[in-house]
Amino acid sequence: MQAKDMMTSNPACCSPKDTIREVARMMVEHDCGEIPVVDMDNHPIGVITDRDICCRVAAQGYDTNTAIVHDNMSTPAITVHMQDSTDRCCSVMEEHMIRRVPVVDSEGCCVGIIAQADFANKADSYSVSRLVKEVSAPSDPMAQQTLS
């Protein structure tokens, strides 16, 4: 199976200039926890996650009406290609400890997204178990941002 067989096509994407409130509304509307951030040519430059909003915006006391995606997104964008095998997708997610990964086409344009839930619904139980275990491993506390 390839990424194109597992991905959710045409994901909601945002601009680096969008406000956090606009992106949070997109997450509610599209029932998702990550929105790829794309440039004017639809190339992913980062992602904004529900965790980014919680930890980088809300916990810091920033106003979601004025805080912009560019200042709070996770970069660089970790992506997989639509022709990549699902094993490769799983490996990328494990290596980077991410729960979702944007999928790009041959021109590098965002065409989909794969989440842990997609593996749970379409992959074998061993792959799902391995992915959840690796992505959920405790992160290095020295690498975490401290909150002021």
C-alpha positions as CSV (number, residue, x, y, z in Angstrom):
1,M,0.0,0.0,0.0
2,Q,1.2,3.5,-0.7
3,A,0.6,6.9,1.0
4,K,-2.0,7.8,-1.6
5,D,-4.1,4.8,-0.6
6,M,-4.1,5.7,3.1
7,M,-4.2,9.5,3.1
8,T,-7.1,11.8,3.5
9,S,-7.2,13.8,0.3
10,N,-7.4,17.6,-0.1
11,P,-6.7,18.5,3.6
12,A,-7.6,21.9,4.9
13,C,-4.6,24.1,4.6
14,C,-3.8,27.5,5.9
15,S,-1.5,30.4,5.2
16,P,1.3,31.6,7.5
17,K,-0.6,34.9,7.8
18,D,-3.8,33.3,9.1
19,T,-4.7,34.0,12.7
20,I,-4.7,31.2,15.3
21,R,-8.4,31.7,15.8
22,E,-9.1,31.1,12.0
23,V,-7.0,27.9,12.2
24,A,-8.8,26.7,15.3
25,R,-12.1,27.2,13.6
26,M,-10.8,25.2,10.6
27,M,-9.8,22.3,12.9
28,V,-13.4,22.3,14.4
29,E,-15.0,22.5,10.9
30,H,-12.8,19.7,9.5
31,D,-12.6,17.6,12.7
32,C,-8.8,17.5,12.7
33,G,-5.9,18.3,14.9
34,E,-3.3,19.5,12.4
35,I,-3.5,21.9,9.5
36,P,-0.6,22.0,7.0
37,V,0.8,25.5,6.5
38,V,1.4,26.1,2.8
39,D,3.0,28.9,0.7
40,M,1.3,30.5,-2.3
41,D,2.2,27.5,-4.5
42,N,0.7,25.0,-2.0
43,H,4.0,23.7,-0.8
44,P,4.0,22.8,2.9
45,I,6.3,25.0,4.9
46,G,5.2,23.8,8.4
47,V,2.1,22.6,10.3
48,I,0.0,24.0,13.0
49,T,-1.4,21.5,15.5
50,D,-3.9,21.7,18.3
51,R,-0.9,21.2,20.6
52,D,0.9,24.2,19.1
53,I,-2.2,26.3,19.8
54,C,-2.4,25.0,23.4
55,C,1.3,25.2,24.3
56,R,2.5,28.1,22.2
57,V,-0.5,30.4,22.2
58,A,-3.0,29.7,25.0
59,A,-0.4,28.8,27.7
60,Q,1.6,31.9,26.9
61,G,-1.5,34.1,27.1
62,Y,-1.5,35.3,23.5
63,D,-4.6,36.6,21.9
64,T,-5.9,34.0,19.3
65,N,-7.4,36.9,17.3
66,T,-4.1,38.5,16.7
67,A,-1.5,35.7,17.0
68,I,-0.6,34.4,13.6
69,V,0.3,31.0,12.3
70,H,3.8,31.9,11.2
71,D,4.9,32.7,14.7
72,N,3.4,29.5,16.2
73,M,3.7,26.7,13.6
74,S,6.0,23.7,13.8
75,T,8.7,23.8,11.2
76,P,10.1,22.5,9.0
77,A,7.3,20.6,7.4
78,I,8.0,16.9,7.6
79,T,6.3,15.3,4.6
80,V,6.0,12.0,2.7
81,H,5.4,11.5,-1.0
82,M,2.1,10.0,-2.3
83,Q,4.1,7.2,-3.9
84,D,5.9,6.3,-0.6
85,S,5.0,3.0,1.0
86,T,3.0,3.0,4.1
87,D,6.0,1.4,5.9
88,R,8.0,4.5,4.9
89,C,5.2,6.8,6.1
90,C,5.2,4.9,9.4
91,S,9.0,5.2,9.7
92,V,8.9,8.9,9.1
93,M,6.2,9.4,11.7
94,E,8.2,7.3,14.2
95,E,11.5,9.0,13.5
96,H,10.0,12.5,14.0
97,M,7.6,11.4,16.7
98,I,4.6,13.0,14.9
99,R,1.1,11.8,14.8
100,R,0.2,13.2,11.4
101,V,2.2,13.8,8.2
102,P,1.3,15.9,5.1
103,V,1.5,14.0,1.8
104,V,2.9,15.8,-1.3
105,D,2.8,15.1,-5.0
106,S,5.7,15.1,-7.4
107,E,5.7,18.9,-7.5
108,G,5.9,19.1,-3.7
109,C,2.3,20.3,-3.4
110,C,0.2,19.2,-0.4
111,V,-2.4,16.7,-1.6
112,G,-3.2,14.8,1.6
113,I,-2.5,14.0,5.1
114,I,-2.0,10.7,7.0
115,A,-2.8,10.4,10.7
116,Q,-2.4,7.7,13.2
117,A,-6.1,7.1,12.9
118,D,-5.6,6.2,9.2
119,F,-3.1,3.5,10.2
120,A,-5.6,2.3,12.8
121,N,-8.3,2.0,10.2
122,K,-6.3,0.6,7.3
123,A,-3.0,-1.0,8.4
124,D,-2.2,-4.3,10.2
125,S,-2.2,-4.4,13.9
126,Y,1.6,-4.7,14.2
127,S,2.2,-1.5,12.3
128,V,-0.4,0.3,14.3
129,S,1.0,-0.9,17.6
130,R,4.6,0.0,16.6
131,L,3.6,3.5,15.4
132,V,1.6,4.3,18.6
133,K,4.4,3.1,20.8
134,E,7.2,5.0,19.0
135,V,5.3,8.3,18.6
136,S,4.0,8.2,22.2
137,A,7.4,7.6,23.7
138,P,8.4,10.3,26.3
139,S,10.3,13.1,24.7
140,D,13.6,14.5,25.9
141,P,12.7,16.9,28.7
142,M,15.8,19.0,27.8
143,A,14.4,19.5,24.3
144,Q,11.0,20.8,25.5
145,Q,10.3,24.5,25.6
146,T,9.9,26.0,29.0
147,L,6.9,28.1,29.7
148,S,7.4,31.6,31.2
